[in-house]
């Protein structure tokens, strides 16, 4: 392994992680600076509470039957899960290669990573096409949406090629994968990809309010 690749896999990633962590820390301080208002109406829930509503709201993403949009459009939910599992796999790979490369001696792990990241790449391509061709998606898409999605899809492509951690064909693929990873760590806090940072807060306040009003958790009537 060359000194350049060693630097890109290790030192550069640590610098990028530290930068991202600092930006997120400052952003969290800013978010927590604002105090959310309380409910003005009396509790109207029966058999529920703000605490139950918060828990239900947080777990809502794992309950496709709880929302009409995912209940009636199973494919959309499936591609959402596949895409985000690919993100987790690619992030995990960026740590495995420099710090636990021996794990990739396992053919099972290699195949799991390849399938997960490969499917995420396919979903990324489908999402790009849909965003460019669907009239509604075109109208609501910003340049950041296109840039982030295309770059993520390219990142999946190089992550898929990097899974075996093979240096026999040169270091270009691994170098590109880790350079893209470092770029994402710096770019993500300023892009829409950082929506996951707000998820716990937005779902907390939504769940607390709807739990107070007796709406969350939803009850099936039939």
C-alpha positions as CSV (number, residue, x, y, z in Angstrom):
1,X,0.0,0.0,0.0
2,X,1.3,3.4,-0.9
3,X,1.8,6.2,1.6
4,X,-0.8,8.3,-0.3
5,X,-3.5,5.6,0.0
6,X,-2.6,5.1,3.6
7,X,-3.1,8.8,4.2
8,X,-6.4,8.9,2.3
9,X,-7.8,5.8,4.1
10,X,-6.8,6.9,7.6
11,X,-5.6,10.4,8.3
12,X,-7.9,12.2,5.8
13,X,-10.9,10.3,7.0
14,X,-10.2,11.2,10.6
15,X,-9.9,14.9,9.7
16,X,-13.1,14.8,7.7
17,X,-14.9,13.0,10.6
18,X,-13.7,15.6,13.1
19,X,-14.9,18.4,10.8
20,X,-18.3,16.8,10.4
21,X,-18.5,16.2,14.2
22,X,-17.7,19.8,14.9
23,X,-20.3,21.2,12.5
24,X,-22.9,18.8,13.9
25,X,-22.1,19.7,17.5
26,X,-22.5,23.5,16.7
27,X,-25.7,22.8,14.8
28,X,-27.1,20.8,17.8
29,X,-26.2,23.6,20.1
30,X,-28.1,26.0,17.8
31,X,-31.2,23.6,17.7
32,X,-31.2,23.2,21.5
33,X,-31.1,26.9,21.9
34,X,-34.8,27.2,20.9
35,X,-37.4,26.0,23.4
36,X,-40.4,24.3,21.9
37,X,-43.8,25.5,23.0
38,X,-46.2,23.4,25.0
39,X,-49.7,22.2,24.1
40,X,-52.4,24.7,25.1
41,X,-55.3,22.3,25.0
42,X,-56.1,19.8,27.7
43,X,-55.1,16.2,27.1
44,X,-57.6,14.4,24.9
45,X,-55.9,11.0,24.6
46,X,-57.4,7.8,26.0
47,X,-54.9,5.0,26.7
48,X,-52.0,7.1,25.3
49,X,-49.7,9.8,26.4
50,X,-47.0,12.1,25.1
51,X,-44.4,9.5,26.0
52,X,-46.1,6.8,24.0
53,X,-46.6,9.2,21.2
54,X,-42.9,10.1,21.1
55,X,-41.9,6.4,21.0
56,X,-44.4,5.6,18.3
57,X,-43.2,8.6,16.2
58,X,-39.6,7.6,16.5
59,X,-40.3,4.1,15.4
60,X,-42.7,5.2,12.6
61,X,-40.0,4.8,9.9
62,X,-39.9,1.0,10.7
63,X,-43.7,0.6,10.5
64,X,-44.7,0.9,6.8
65,X,-48.2,-0.1,7.6
66,X,-48.6,3.0,9.8
67,X,-48.6,5.5,6.8
68,X,-50.9,5.4,3.8
69,X,-48.0,6.4,1.5
70,X,-45.9,3.3,2.4
71,X,-48.8,1.0,3.0
72,X,-50.2,1.4,-0.5
73,X,-46.8,1.8,-2.2
74,X,-44.7,-1.1,-0.9
75,X,-42.1,-0.7,-3.7
76,X,-41.3,2.8,-2.6
77,X,-40.7,1.7,1.0
78,X,-38.6,-1.3,-0.2
79,X,-36.3,0.9,-2.3
80,X,-36.0,3.3,0.7
81,X,-34.8,0.5,2.9
82,X,-32.4,-0.9,0.3
83,X,-30.9,2.5,-0.4
84,X,-30.3,3.3,3.3
85,X,-28.9,-0.2,4.0
86,X,-26.5,0.4,1.2
87,X,-25.4,3.6,2.9
88,X,-24.8,1.8,6.2
89,X,-22.8,-0.9,4.3
90,X,-20.7,1.6,2.4
91,X,-20.0,3.6,5.6
92,X,-19.1,0.4,7.4
93,X,-16.8,-0.6,4.6
94,X,-14.9,2.7,4.9
95,X,-14.0,1.6,8.5
96,X,-13.4,-2.1,7.8
97,X,-10.8,-1.6,5.0
98,X,-8.4,0.6,7.0
99,X,-9.0,-0.9,10.5
100,X,-10.3,-4.4,10.1
101,X,-9.3,-5.5,6.6
102,X,-9.0,-9.2,7.8
103,X,-12.8,-9.3,8.0
104,X,-12.9,-9.2,4.2
105,X,-11.3,-12.6,4.1
106,X,-14.8,-13.8,4.9
107,X,-16.5,-14.6,1.6
108,X,-19.9,-14.3,3.3
109,X,-19.2,-10.7,4.5
110,X,-17.9,-9.8,1.0
111,X,-21.0,-11.1,-0.7
112,X,-23.3,-9.4,1.9
113,X,-21.6,-6.1,1.3
114,X,-21.6,-6.5,-2.5
115,X,-25.3,-7.4,-2.6
116,X,-26.3,-4.6,-0.2
117,X,-24.2,-1.9,-2.0
118,X,-24.9,-3.2,-5.5
119,X,-28.7,-3.0,-4.9
120,X,-28.3,0.5,-3.4
121,X,-26.5,1.5,-6.6
122,X,-29.3,0.2,-8.7
123,X,-31.8,2.1,-6.6
124,X,-29.7,5.2,-6.9
125,X,-29.8,4.9,-10.7
126,X,-33.6,4.4,-10.6
127,X,-34.0,7.5,-8.3
128,X,-31.9,9.6,-10.7
129,X,-34.0,8.6,-13.7
130,X,-37.2,9.1,-11.7
131,X,-36.1,12.6,-10.5
132,X,-35.3,13.6,-14.0
133,X,-38.3,12.2,-15.7
134,X,-41.2,12.5,-13.2
135,X,-42.9,15.9,-13.7
136,X,-43.6,16.4,-10.0
137,X,-40.1,15.3,-8.9
138,X,-38.5,17.7,-11.4
139,X,-40.5,20.6,-10.0
140,X,-39.6,20.0,-6.3
141,X,-35.9,19.1,-6.9
142,X,-33.1,21.5,-6.1
143,X,-29.6,21.4,-7.5
144,X,-28.5,19.9,-4.2
145,X,-31.0,17.0,-4.7
146,X,-29.4,16.1,-8.0
147,X,-25.9,16.6,-6.9
148,X,-26.2,14.6,-3.7
149,X,-28.1,11.7,-5.4
150,X,-25.7,11.4,-8.3
151,X,-22.7,11.6,-6.1
152,X,-24.1,9.0,-3.7
153,X,-24.8,6.7,-6.6
154,X,-21.2,7.1,-7.9
155,X,-20.0,6.5,-4.3
156,X,-22.0,3.2,-4.2
157,X,-20.3,2.2,-7.5
158,X,-16.8,2.6,-6.2
159,X,-17.7,1.1,-2.8
160,X,-19.0,-2.0,-4.6
161,X,-15.7,-2.3,-6.5
162,X,-13.7,-1.7,-3.3
163,X,-15.3,-4.5,-1.3
164,X,-12.7,-7.2,-2.0
165,X,-10.0,-4.6,-1.0
166,X,-7.8,-5.9,-3.8
167,X,-4.6,-4.0,-4.6
168,X,-3.5,-6.2,-7.5
169,X,-5.3,-4.0,-10.1
170,X,-3.8,-0.8,-8.6
171,X,-5.1,1.7,-6.0
172,X,-7.3,3.9,-8.2
173,X,-10.6,2.4,-7.1
174,X,-9.8,2.5,-3.4
175,X,-8.4,6.0,-3.7
176,X,-11.5,7.2,-5.4
177,X,-13.8,5.6,-2.9
178,X,-12.0,7.1,0.1
179,X,-11.7,10.5,-1.5
180,X,-15.4,10.5,-2.1
181,X,-16.0,9.3,1.4
182,X,-14.0,12.2,2.8
183,X,-15.8,14.7,0.6
184,X,-19.1,13.4,1.8
185,X,-18.1,13.8,5.4
186,X,-17.3,17.5,4.8
187,X,-20.3,18.1,2.5
188,X,-23.1,16.3,4.2
189,X,-23.6,18.7,7.1
190,X,-24.4,21.5,4.6
191,X,-26.7,19.4,2.4
192,X,-30.1,17.8,2.6
193,X,-28.4,14.5,3.3
194,X,-28.2,15.8,6.9
195,X,-31.9,15.3,7.4
196,X,-31.2,12.4,9.7
197,X,-29.8,14.9,12.2
198,X,-33.3,16.5,12.6
199,X,-35.3,13.3,12.6
200,X,-35.1,12.7,16.4
201,X,-36.1,16.3,17.1
202,X,-39.0,16.6,14.6
203,X,-40.4,13.2,15.4
204,X,-40.1,13.9,19.2
205,X,-42.1,17.1,19.0
206,X,-44.7,15.6,16.6
207,X,-45.1,12.5,18.8
208,X,-45.4,14.5,22.0
209,X,-48.1,16.7,20.5
210,X,-50.1,13.9,18.8
211,X,-49.7,11.7,21.9
212,X,-51.1,14.5,24.0
213,X,-54.0,14.9,21.7
214,X,-54.7,11.1,21.6
215,X,-53.7,10.6,17.9
216,X,-50.4,8.7,18.4
217,X,-50.2,5.7,18.5
218,X,-52.6,5.1,15.7
219,X,-55.3,2.5,16.3
220,X,-56.7,0.2,13.7
221,X,-60.4,0.3,13.5
222,X,-60.9,-2.7,11.4
